[in-house]
Amino acid sequence: MTTLPISETFVSIQGEGKLTGTPSWFCRLSGCNLRCTWCDTPYASWNPEKANRSIDELVTEALAHPARHAVLTGGEPMMFKGLIPLSQALAHEGFHITIETAGTLTLPGLVCHLMSISPKLANSTPVDDPRDPGGAWAKRHEARRLDYEALNECIASAPDRQLKFVVSTPSDLDEIDGVLTNLRGYAPSDVMLMPEGVTLPEPSRVDWIVETCMKRGWTYCPRLHIALFGDTRGT
Ligand code: SF4
């Protein structure tokens, strides 16, 4: 029987990206091949918590709610081959499937309607992070965070995609431009800028982000769940 390491499942509204506001069943897989210093789900990366659950059990739970959008997230869900049969079983039941990934890995055979990719910039690397004494994760993270072959495969693997960049300062824009020159198969509005942080940013902190989006035809991506529920698990 195929099982998956699950950190949490819950029903909420999608807070980010093209489906913002859509009621969805979230399934968070535990485990990640990266260690972002600002990770907002450390219980699925730095300190993974998990219960092994079967695909049948997960699909039955999803069907018990009226939402017919499923968001398969992490951690890094693409680390787990069991994601393939889970996505197939949910699609068979009529779910629209979003997969949230950093885009460093691929899983042929996956069913996905919206590939939500968050390529990691240098601002994510855990430099001098007390959780990484000796810096082994910082080195690994830096080596893994951008894999253009995997990113392009992720972009091409679903009928729709979004590229969500977490930005801290205007200096991140040069790196984003560099990343985008290596990618293909996306529209400008698929590129999204999301302010870093787990609190609601002051309007003055996001002025430059909104301005940049308007200039380049990119999409400003606020986090609706933070506005509605704060930084709370299960939302
Ligand atoms: S890729 Fe996502 S889950 Fe993994 S460490 Fe970064 S923010 Fe956390």
Boltz pocket constraint, residues with backbone or C-beta under 6 A from the ligand:
constraints:
  - pocket:
      binder: B
      contacts: [[A, 32], [A, 33], [A, 34], [A, 35], [A, 36], [A, 38], [A, 39], [A, 40], [A, 41], [A, 42], [A, 44], [A, 45], [A, 74], [A, 75], [A, 76], [A, 102]]
      max_distance: 6.0
